[in-house]
């Protein structure tokens, strides 16, 4: 009996393997590594890519050879017992140590790195003619690639701006390409070096003639690309001139990793920008909200006890009757002309004789009596205190008394 056919298997899409000038296994040890790690490495332009295996498509690490300083093949210190074949790559900001499988592999890596950096095949290599032919082909590919791109040290700045950049960021290099100042399609080269403690700045003109760039020196030199112009200045000064490469590896926005509580995944979070201003601390008192006393609670209010003595600070301050907000009143139909007037302490003695009044107490602060802030009760007459506690008893008789008091004040 024939078995049932299963679902057809669809082949997984395969990525495009990157093309390298040269690739092989090697062991690498960086400045922060405790020991060597084995990688599959490939040279691609001015970049060395490192993979876990030769079947990977995405590199784990990259080394930028634009900051190249030198290559040495002596064994590092403390490795006398290590029989491996070593190669040290010194960059501007770090030193990388390699351990290779054979002497041939070391010479190949050494020669290819120097070929793409200096744009010439090194003459002092112990390799076969076939290997030298391979390096010549790599040189042709690299020249064609660089002819299509602008060097990283080319910046659209003026002569003065170029000098300021080389002075302010001296650790990023001392050679910079910029557009020509005469309005043509040529370029200019600005260099800055230190001689006996004093800066020496020089400017060189590079003419663009057809598809060639001609360096205007005593013996004019023709280059096929701007990158070849940079290489001319670097190689003819024994690498004293270093192409300017502004360091842009530092971030400008602070961020951190935070776990999502819903799905458990980690997210990169950047804090939001600060608000328009700081918020007030909790200790700062806020204006009291409108007081609304229900009418049904008037019968439940007990007689007012005598006020305790308060601190003597700010004794000259007396809260006037006029400070009572209109929203405190239950009868919102009372017009604004009937609002109690402001009483001054000096004129209280001129009022008609009335039942004995308690002395005016200055500025009650924290305590409240029957839900009414004590500060509003301090500088008022007994009638005012009675009004503040029993807001529903405002009558025509009280309005008449207030009008008489206002007339006496004026």
Secondary structure, DSSP 8 states (H G I E B T S, - for coil): --------------------SEEEEEEEE-TT-SS-EEEEEEEETTEEEEESSTT-SS-SEEEEGGGEEEEE-S--TT-TT--SEEEEEEESS-EEEEEESSHHHHHHHHHHHHHHHHTS--S-----HHHHHHHHHHHHHHHHHHHTS--TTB----HHHHHHHHHHTGGG-SEEEEE-TTSSS-EEEEEEEEETTEEEEEEEEEEEETTEEEE-SSS-EEESSHHHHHHHHHHTTTT-S-B------S-SS-EEEEE-TTT--EEEEE-----SS----TTS----------GGGGGG------------TTTT----GGGS-GGG-S-TTS-GGGS-----GGGGGGS---S----------S-EETTEEGGGTTT--HHHHHHHH-GGG--HHHHHHHHHHHHHH-
